[in-house]
Amino acid sequence: MSVVTVSDAVIEELKGIVGPEYVLIDKPARYNRTRVPAPFPVHRWGDYVPDVVVLPATAEEVSEVVKLANRFKIPIVPRAGGTGLADGAVPLRRGILVDIKRMNKILEIDLEDRAVTVQPGINMLKLNEELKKYGVFYPDDPASYPCSIVAGRIGTSGFSLISSRYGHTRDLVMSMQVVLPTGEIVEVGDGGGRKLRKSSTGFQLKHLFMGHQGTLGICTEATLELVPRPEAEFAAFFGYRDFEAAYKSTGAMTKSGLATLAAVVLFDDKKVQYLRRDDEAYIPQPKSVNSVIATAIYGVEDEVRAAGKRLLRIAKETGGKYLGDEVSQGDWASRHDRYATPLHGRLLNGQVVPMCWHCEDSAINYSVIPKVRKEWHSIAERYIKKYEIFDDWGCFFYTNAAYKPWGDYLAEIDIGIWEQRLNEENWRAWVECKREITQVALKYGGSITACHGSTREGDAEFVPVEMKGGFEVMKRIKKALDPNNIMNPGKNMLDKAYED
């Protein structure tokens, strides 16, 4: 696909739509909105810089900007917080970048029907600070919580750390308003009202726009679930002598039927070793602890007290040792901190260096966790031996067991990459490493991604493999809604829709 240049005439029209002060063409504004925390080809940074940044304030302004882009066939990329660990917000074909952070208002808080309607640019932390006054909260809890934005959660169909109790973003968004690639403004959700939870009328269009990575339009409003703030919260961390014991204990906890169980996170031995190396995320445990399970229970006090006792008993019976109130409550309270600080890595000799963070976020079943984990570490070890800029930061496994009792897992291996030493050779090596890691998930019947999306080289090429015949349907939908392929082109292999 050829790159379309944004002319001076187009920039003048953009100024007329959103106001001159909200059309940015200076280098810092454009470069600062180019990349995400994920591994990035810094030696080719200039290839992905948008031609112009616009900051609309209303759905109508977004619609007019999209109509303009569609008329001139200019690529257009929506961007929220830019915290995603894939390339959804990276403008691969330059063009117009729509930064929605001015659209940050709470439009309605409905305590009667338990819903809040917001503009898409509102920050998750700020939203819940406001909702706290009313004794409710929006229970979507990503690792990037303090800096993430509602639109980004919808665009990636994100994973929530407390999903065991409340579900993920896809379960918590009731309806939304979307500007389609042709500029039309539509409402999608269950039924004709914005606040219904269940309808059997027509297609379930809401899910089409959950995780579309900005390829099908731009969300301009969303109505979200509200739940009572938990009366009590109990965090408990358990230590294990080895990964096998912790793995079995994880299974026992997630199949316990405890409805108030909000989180179960399994850290393997390499993750524990890395946390001990990096004092910013340090969990002080005896060296006999080689794996850790982090849990949390949310609910009314009577339920939490009883569920906590049951959880402690399950952990003890399956080989776990409670790590104490200070470690448990302290580390759970700081679970978002690592994402909010500048990314870095600590080498084996203790030196701190700037590192980008590759997070493989596959979805797999419980039964294959040991095999997937073993093969991932084996792949990482081969590349680390050959290329000194890589580091294995270990594996996490998150589950959503109580909310969805079949118990699928988000499996994550974290690879640190010494960014200052990236060149074309090392970049190609990283892409090949990612390609191998991605294929392991597919080999065991998993999904490429459960959280951030499959939009980057090394995984995007496997979207047709995972989707099988469904990929043909994806292509038809993309071409029908976006006839000129202006909306975030180059993602999810959807350019193939235009090859015939």
For each residue, the residues with C-beta under 8 A, 3 or more apart:
1: 93 485 489 490 495 498
2:
3: 75 93 94 95
4: 72 73 74 75 93 95
5: 51
6: 10 11 51 52 74 94 95 96
7: 10 11 72
8: 11 12
9: 12 13
10: 6 7 13 14 52 68 72 74
11: 6 7 8 14 15 23 25 52
12: 8 9 15 16
13: 9 10 16 17 68
14: 10 11 17 18 23 52 54 65 68 96
15: 11 12 18 19 20 23
16: 12 13
17: 13 14 54 56 61 64 65 68
18: 14 15 22 23 54 55 56 57 61 65
19: 15 22 23
20: 15 23
21:
22: 18 19 54 55 56 57 102
23: 11 14 15 18 19 20 52 53 54
24: 29 30 52 53 54 55
25: 11 29 30 51 52 53
26: 29 30
27: 30 31
28: 31 32
29: 24 25 26 32 33 53
30: 24 25 26 27 33 34 49 50 51 52 53 97
31: 27 28 34 45 49
32: 28 29
33: 29 30 50 53 79 82 97 99
34: 30 31 45 48 49 50 90 91
35: 40 45 48 82 90
36: 40 82 83 84 85 86 87 88 89 90
37: 83 85 343 356 357
38: 84 85 86 87 356 357 358 359 452 456
39: 356 357 358 417 419 422 430
40: 35 36 45 90 356 419
41: 44 45 47 422 427
42: 45 419 420 422
43: 422 423 424 427
44: 41 47 48
45: 31 34 35 40 41 42 48 49
46: 49
47: 41 44
48: 34 35 44 45 90 91 92 94
49: 30 31 34 45 46 91 94
50: 30 33 34 53 77 91 94 95 96 97
51: 5 6 25 30 94 95 96
52: 6 10 11 14 23 24 25 30 96 97
53: 23 24 25 29 30 33 50 96 97 99
54: 14 17 18 22 23 24 65 96 97 98 99
55: 18 22 24 98 99 100 101 102
56: 17 18 22 61 62 65 98 100 102 103
57: 18 22 61 102 103
58: 61 62 103 220
59: 62 63 177 179 185 220 221
60: 63 64 185
61: 17 18 56 57 58 64 65
62: 56 58 59 65 66 98 100 179 218 220
63: 59 60 66 67 179 183 184 185
64: 17 60 61 67 68 183
65: 14 17 18 54 56 61 62 68 69 76 96 98
66: 62 63 69 70 76 179 180 181 182 183 217 218 486 487
67: 63 64 70 71 182 183
68: 10 13 14 17 64 65 71 72 74
69: 65 66 72 73 74 75 76 95 96 486
70: 66 67 73 181 182 183 484 486
71: 67 68
72: 4 7 10 68 69
73: 4 69 70 484 486
74: 4 6 10 68 69 95 96 486
75: 3 4 69 91 92 93 94 95 96 486 488 489
76: 65 66 69 95 96 97 98 486 487 488
77: 50 89 90 91 95 96 97 98 214 488
78: 89 97 98 100 151 155 214 218 219 488
79: 33 82 89 97 98 99 100
80: 89 100 101 120 121 148 149 150 151 152 155
81: 101 123 144 147 148 149 152
82: 33 35 36 79 89 152
83: 36 37 144 147 148 152 339
84: 36 38 87 88 89 152 155 156 452 453
85: 36 37 38 357 358 359 361 451 452
86: 36 38 156 213 449 452 453 454 455 456 459
87: 36 38 84 90 92 455 456 491
88: 36 84 155 156 213 214 452 453 455 488 491
89: 36 77 78 79 80 82 84 152 155 214
90: 34 35 36 40 48 77 87 455
91: 34 48 49 50 75 77 94 95 97
92: 48 75 87 489 490 491
93: 1 3 4 75 489 490
94: 3 6 48 49 50 51 75 91
95: 3 4 6 50 51 69 74 75 76 77 91 486
96: 6 14 50 51 52 53 54 65 69 74 75 76 77
97: 30 33 50 52 53 54 76 77 78 79 91
98: 54 55 56 62 65 76 77 78 79 218
99: 33 53 54 55 79 102
100: 55 56 62 78 79 80 103 119 120 121 149 151 218 220
101: 55 80 81 104 121 149
102: 22 55 56 57 99 121
103: 56 57 58 100 119 120 121 122 220
104: 101 119 121 122 123 126
105: 118 119 122
106: 109 116 117 118 119 122 127 130
107: 117 118 119 221
108: 115 116 117
109: 106 116 130 131 134 226
110: 113 114 115 116 117 195 226
111: 114 134 136 226
112:
113: 110 195
114: 110 111 136 225 226 227
115: 108 110 174 194 195 223 224 225 226
116: 106 108 109 110 127 131 138 223 224 226
117: 106 107 108 110 194 221 222 223 224
118: 105 106 107 122 127 150 221 222 223 224
119: 100 103 104 105 106 107 122 220 221
120: 80 100 103 149 150 151 154 219 220 221 222
121: 80 100 101 102 103 104 149 150 151
122: 103 104 105 106 118 119 126 127 149 150
123: 81 104 126 127 146 147 148 149
124: 127 128 138 140 142 145 146 148 149 150 153
125: 128 129 145 146 147
126: 104 122 123 129 130
127: 106 116 118 122 123 124 130 131 138 150
128: 124 125 131 132 137 138
129: 125 126 132
130: 106 109 126 127 133
131: 109 116 127 128 134 136 137 138 226
132: 128 129 135 137 229
133: 130
134: 109 111 131
135: 132 228 229
136: 111 114 131 226 227 228 229
137: 128 131 132 226 227 229
138: 116 124 127 128 131 172 224 225 226 227
139: 160 162 165 166 167 172 225 227
140: 124 153 158 160 166 168 169 172 224
141: 145 160 161 162 163
142: 124 145 148 153 158 159 160 161
143: 161 335 336 338 339
144: 81 83 147 148 336 339 340
145: 124 125 141 142 148 336 339
146: 123 124 125 336 339 340
147: 81 83 123 125 144 339 340
148: 80 81 83 123 124 142 144 145 152 153 158
149: 80 81 100 101 120 121 122 123 124 152 153
150: 80 118 120 121 122 124 127 153 154 222 224
151: 78 80 100 120 121 154 155 219 222
152: 80 81 82 83 84 89 148 149 155 156 158
153: 124 140 142 148 149 150 156 157 158 169
154: 120 150 151 157 169 173 176 209 210 219 222
155: 78 80 84 88 89 151 152 211 212 213 214 219 453
156: 84 86 88 152 153 169 211 213 451 452 453
157: 153 154 168 169 170 210 211 451 453
158: 140 142 148 152 153 168 169 451 452
159: 142 163 168 169 361 398 410 450 451
160: 139 140 141 142 163 166 167 168 169 172
161: 141 142 143 263 265 335 398
162: 139 141 165 166 262 263 296 298
163: 141 159 160 166 167 168 263 398 400 403
164: 254 261 262 263 264 399 400 401 402 403
165: 139 162 259 260 261 262 263 298 299 402 403
166: 139 140 160 162 163 171 172 227 262 403
167: 139 160 163 170 171 172 400 403 404
168: 140 157 158 159 160 163 171 172 400
169: 140 153 154 156 157 158 159 160 172 173 210
170: 157 167 173 207 210 211
171: 166 167 168 225 403
172: 138 139 140 160 166 167 168 169 224 225
173: 154 169 170 176 206 210 222 223 224 225
174: 115 189 190 194 195 196 197 223 224 225
175: 187 188 189 190 193 194 195 196 206 222 223
176: 154 173 187 188 189 206 209 219 221 222 223
177: 59 185 186 187 219 220 221 222
178: 185 186 187 188 209 216 217 218 219 220
179: 59 62 63 66 183 184 185 217 218 220
180: 66 183 184 185 186 216 217 481 482
181: 66 70 216 217 481 482 483 484 486 487
182: 66 67 70 481 482 483
183: 63 64 66 67 70 179 180
184: 63 179 180
185: 59 60 63 177 178 179 180 220
186: 177 178 180
187: 175 176 177 178 194
188: 175 176 178 205 206 208 209
189: 174 175 176 193 194 196 205 206 223
190: 174 175 196 197 198 199 204 206
191: 196 198 199 201
192: 196 201
193: 175 189 196
194: 115 117 174 175 187 189 223
195: 110 113 115 174 175 223
196: 174 175 189 190 191 192 193 199
197: 174 190
198: 190 191
199: 190 191 196 202
200:
201: 191 192
202: 199 205
203: 208
204: 190 207 208
205: 188 189 202 208 209
206: 173 175 176 188 189 190 209 210
207: 170 204 210
208: 188 203 204 205 212 216 477
209: 154 176 178 188 205 206 212 216 217 219
210: 154 157 169 170 173 206 207
211: 155 156 157 170 453
212: 155 208 209 215 216 217
213: 86 88 155 156 453 455 488 491 492
214: 77 78 88 89 155 217 218 487 488 491
215: 212 478 482 487 488 491 492 494
216: 178 180 181 208 209 212 477 478 481 482 487
217: 66 178 179 180 181 209 212 214 481 487
218: 62 66 78 98 100 178 179 214 487
219: 78 120 151 154 155 176 177 178 209 222
220: 58 59 62 100 103 119 120 177 178 179 185
221: 59 107 117 118 119 120 176 177
222: 117 118 120 150 151 154 173 175 176 177 219
223: 115 116 117 118 173 174 175 176 189 194 195
224: 115 116 117 118 138 140 150 172 173 174
225: 114 115 138 139 171 172 173 174
226: 109 110 111 114 115 116 131 136 137 138
227: 114 136 137 138 139 166
228: 135 136 231
229: 132 135 136 137
230: 233 298 299 300 304
231: 228 299 300 301 304
232: 298 299 300 301 303 304 305
233: 230 296 297 298 304
234: 296 297 304 305 307 308 311
235: 294 295 296 297 328 329 331 332 333
236: 295 296 297 308 311 312 315 322 328
237: 283 292 293 294 295 322 323 327 328 331 332
238: 246 249 292 293 295 315 320 321 322 323
239: 285 286 288 289 291 292 320 321 323
240: 243 245 246 249 289 290 291 292 293 319 320 321
241: 245 288 289 290 319
242: 245 246 269 290 291
243: 240 246 247 268 269 290 291 370 373
244: 247 248 370
245: 240 241 242 248 249 291 318 319 320
246: 238 240 242 243 249 250 266 267 268 291 292 293 319 320
247: 243 244 250 251 266 291 369 370
248: 244 245 251 252 318 319
249: 238 240 245 246 252 253 293 314 315 318 319 320
250: 246 247 253 254 264 266 293 366 397 399
251: 247 248 254 255 366
252: 248 249 255 256 314 317 318
253: 249 250 256 258 261 264 293 295 311 314 315 401
254: 164 250 251 261 264 366 399 401 402 407
255: 251 252 401 407
256: 252 253 261 310 311 314
257: 402 405
258: 253 261 297 307 310 311 402
259: 165 299 303 402
260: 165 297 298 299 303 304 307 402
261: 164 165 253 254 256 258 264 295 296 297 307 311 401 402
262: 162 164 165 166 296 297 298
263: 161 162 163 164 165 294 295 296 398
264: 164 250 253 254 261 293 294 295 398 399 401
265: 161 293 294 295 396 397 398
266: 246 247 250 291 292 293 396 397 398
267: 246 271 272 275 291 292 293 294 394 395 396
268: 243 246 271 272 291 373 394 395 396 397
269: 242 243 272 273 290 291 394
270: 273 274 377 392 393 394 395
271: 267 268 274 275 292 393 394 395 396 414
272: 267 268 269 275 276 283 285 289 290 291 292 394
273: 269 270 276 277 394
274: 270 271 277 278 392 393 394 414
275: 267 271 272 278 281 282 283 394
276: 272 273 282 283
277: 273 274 346 348 350
278: 274 275 281 282 345 346
279: 282
280: 337 338 341
281: 275 278 337 338
282: 275 276 278 279
283: 237 272 275 276 292 323 327 331
284: 327
285: 239 272 289 292 323 327
286: 239 289
287:
288: 239 241
289: 239 240 241 272 285 286 292 321 323
290: 240 241 242 243 269 272
291: 239 240 242 243 245 246 247 266 267 268 269 272
292: 237 238 239 240 246 266 267 271 272 283 285 289 323
293: 237 238 240 246 249 250 253 264 265 266 267 315 320
294: 235 237 263 264 265 267 328 331 332 335
295: 235 236 237 238 253 261 263 264 265 311
296: 162 233 234 235 236 261 262 263 332
297: 233 234 235 236 258 260 261 262 304 307 308 311
298: 162 165 230 232 233 260 262 304
299: 165 230 231 232 259 260 303 304 307
300: 230 231 232 303 304
301: 231 232 304 305
302: 305 306
303: 232 259 260 299 300 306 307
304: 230 231 232 233 234 260 297 298 299 300 301 307 308
305: 232 234 301 302 308 309
306: 302 303 309 310
307: 234 258 260 261 297 299 303 304 310 311
308: 234 236 297 304 305 311 312
309: 305 306 312 313
310: 256 258 306 307 313 314
311: 234 236 253 256 258 261 295 297 307 308 314 315
312: 236 308 309 315 316 322
313: 309 310 316 317
314: 249 252 253 256 310 311 317 318
315: 236 238 249 253 293 311 312 318 320 321 322
316: 312 313 320 321 322
317: 252 313 314
318: 245 248 249 252 314 315
319: 240 241 245 246 248 249
320: 238 239 240 245 246 249 293 315 316
321: 238 239 240 289 315 316
322: 236 237 238 312 315 316 328
323: 237 238 239 283 285 289 292 327 328
324: 327 328
325: 328 329
326: 329 330
327: 237 283 284 285 323 324 330 331
328: 235 236 237 294 322 323 324 325 331 332
329: 235 325 326 332 333
330: 326 327 333 334
331: 235 237 283 294 327 328 334 335
332: 235 237 294 296 328 329 335
333: 235 329 330
334: 330 331 337
335: 143 161 294 331 332
336: 143 144 145 146 339 340
337: 280 281 334 340 341
338: 143 280 281 341
339: 83 143 144 145 146 147 336
340: 144 146 147 336 337
341: 280 337 338
342: 354
343: 37 354 355 356 357
344: 352 353 354 355
345: 278 352 353 354 355 391 393 416 418
346: 277 278 350 351 352 353
347: 350 351 352 353 391
348: 277
349:
350: 277 346 347
351: 346 347
352: 344 345 346 347
353: 344 345 346 347 418 420
354: 342 343 344 345 418 419 420
355: 343 344 345 391 416 417 418 419
356: 37 38 39 40 343 416 417 419
357: 37 38 39 85 343 393 414 415 416 417
358: 38 39 85 414 415 416 417 430 434
359: 38 85 412 413 414 452
360: 376 411 412 413 414 415 434 437 438 441
361: 85 159 410 411 412 449 450 451 452
362: 372 410 411 412 438 440 441 446 447 448 449 450
363: 408 409 410 411 441 446 447 449 450
364: 368 369 372 408 409 411 441 444 445 446 447
365: 368 369 407 408 409 444 445 446
366: 250 251 254 369 399 407 408 409
367:
368: 364 365 371 372 444 445 446
369: 247 364 365 366 372 373 397 409 411
370: 243 244 247 373 374
371: 368 374 375 444
372: 362 364 368 369 375 376 411 440 441 444 446
373: 243 268 369 370 376 377 395 397 411 413
374: 370 371 377 378
375: 371 372 378 379 440
376: 360 372 373 379 380 395 413 437 440
377: 270 373 374 380 381 392 395 413
378: 374 375 381 382
379: 375 376 382 383 433 436 437 440
380: 376 377 383 384 390 392 413 415 433 437
381: 377 378 384 385 392
382: 378 379 385 386
383: 379 380 386 387 390 429 430 433
384: 380 381 387 388 390 391 392
385: 381 382
386: 382 383 429
387: 383 384 390 426 429
388: 384 418
389: 417 418 421 422 426
390: 380 383 384 387 415 416 417 418 430 433
391: 345 347 355 384 415 416 417 418
392: 270 274 377 380 381 384 413 414 415 416
393: 270 271 274 345 357 413 414 415 416
394: 267 268 269 270 271 272 273 274 275 413 414
395: 267 268 270 271 373 376 377 411 412 413 414
396: 265 266 267 268 271 410 411 412 414
397: 250 265 266 268 369 373 409 410 411 412
398: 159 161 163 263 264 265 266 409 410 412
399: 164 250 254 264 366 407 408 409 410
400: 163 164 167 168 403 404 407 408
401: 164 253 254 255 261 264 404 405 407
402: 164 165 254 257 258 259 260 261 405
403: 163 164 165 166 167 171 400
404: 167 400 401 407 408
405: 257 401 402
406:
407: 254 255 365 366 399 400 401 404
408: 363 364 365 366 399 400 404 450
409: 363 364 365 366 369 397 398 399
410: 159 361 362 363 396 397 398 399 450 451
411: 360 361 362 363 364 369 372 373 395 396 397 441 446
412: 359 360 361 362 395 396 397 398
413: 359 360 373 376 377 380 392 393 394 395 437
414: 271 274 357 358 359 360 392 393 394 395 396
415: 357 358 360 380 390 391 392 393 433
416: 345 355 356 357 358 390 391 392 393
417: 39 355 356 357 358 389 390 391 422 430
418: 345 353 354 355 388 389 390 391 421 422
419: 39 40 42 354 355 356 422
420: 42 353 354
421: 389 418 426
422: 39 41 42 43 389 417 418 419 426 427 430
423: 43 426 427
424: 43 427 428
425: 428 429
426: 387 389 421 422 423 429 430
427: 41 43 422 423 424 430 431
428: 424 425 431 432
429: 383 386 387 425 426 432 433
430: 39 358 383 390 417 422 426 427 433 434 458
431: 427 428 434 435 457 458
432: 428 429 435 436 458
433: 379 380 383 390 415 429 430 436 437 458
434: 358 360 430 431 437 438 456 457 458 459
435: 431 432 438 439 458 459 461
436: 379 432 433 439 440
437: 360 376 379 380 413 433 434 440 441
438: 360 362 434 435 441 442 448 458 459 462
439: 435 436 442 443 462
440: 362 372 375 376 379 436 437 443 444
441: 360 362 363 364 372 411 437 438 444 446 447 448
442: 438 439 445 446 448 462 465 466
443: 439 440
444: 364 365 368 371 372 440 441
445: 364 365 368 442
446: 362 363 364 365 368 372 411 441 442
447: 362 363 364 441 450 466
448: 362 438 441 442 454 459 462 463 466
449: 86 361 362 363 452 453 454 459
450: 159 361 362 363 408 410 447
451: 85 156 157 158 159 361 410
452: 38 84 85 86 88 156 158 359 361 449
453: 84 86 88 155 156 157 211 213 449 492
454: 86 448 449 459 460 462 463 466 492
455: 86 87 88 90 213 459 460 491 492
456: 38 86 87 434 459 460
457: 431 434 460 461
458: 430 431 432 433 434 435 438 461
459: 86 434 435 438 448 449 454 455 456 462 463
460: 454 455 456 457 463 491 492 493
461: 435 457 458 464 465 493
462: 438 439 442 448 454 459 465 466
463: 448 454 459 460 466 467 471 492 493
464: 461 467 468 471 493 496
465: 442 461 462 468
466: 442 447 448 454 462 463
467: 463 464 470 471 474
468: 464 465 471
469: 472 473
470: 467 473 474
471: 463 464 467 468 474 475 493
472: 469 475 476
473: 469 470 476 477
474: 467 470 471 477 478 492 494 497
475: 471 472 478 479 494 496 497
476: 472 473 479 480 497
477: 208 216 473 474 480 481
478: 215 216 474 475 481 482 485 494 497
479: 475 476 482 483 485 497 498
480: 476 477 483
481: 180 181 182 216 217 477 478
482: 180 181 182 215 216 478 479 485 486 487
483: 181 182 479 480
484: 70 73 181
485: 1 478 479 482 489 494 495 497 498
486: 66 69 70 73 74 75 76 95 181 482 489
487: 66 76 181 214 215 216 217 218 482
488: 75 76 77 78 88 213 214 215 491
489: 1 75 92 93 485 486 494 495
490: 1 92 93 495
491: 87 88 92 213 214 215 455 460 488 494
492: 213 215 453 454 455 460 463 474
493: 460 461 463 464 471 496
494: 215 474 475 478 485 489 491 497
495: 1 485 489 490 498 499
496: 464 475 493 499
497: 474 475 476 478 479 485 494
498: 1 479 485 495
499: 495 496
500:
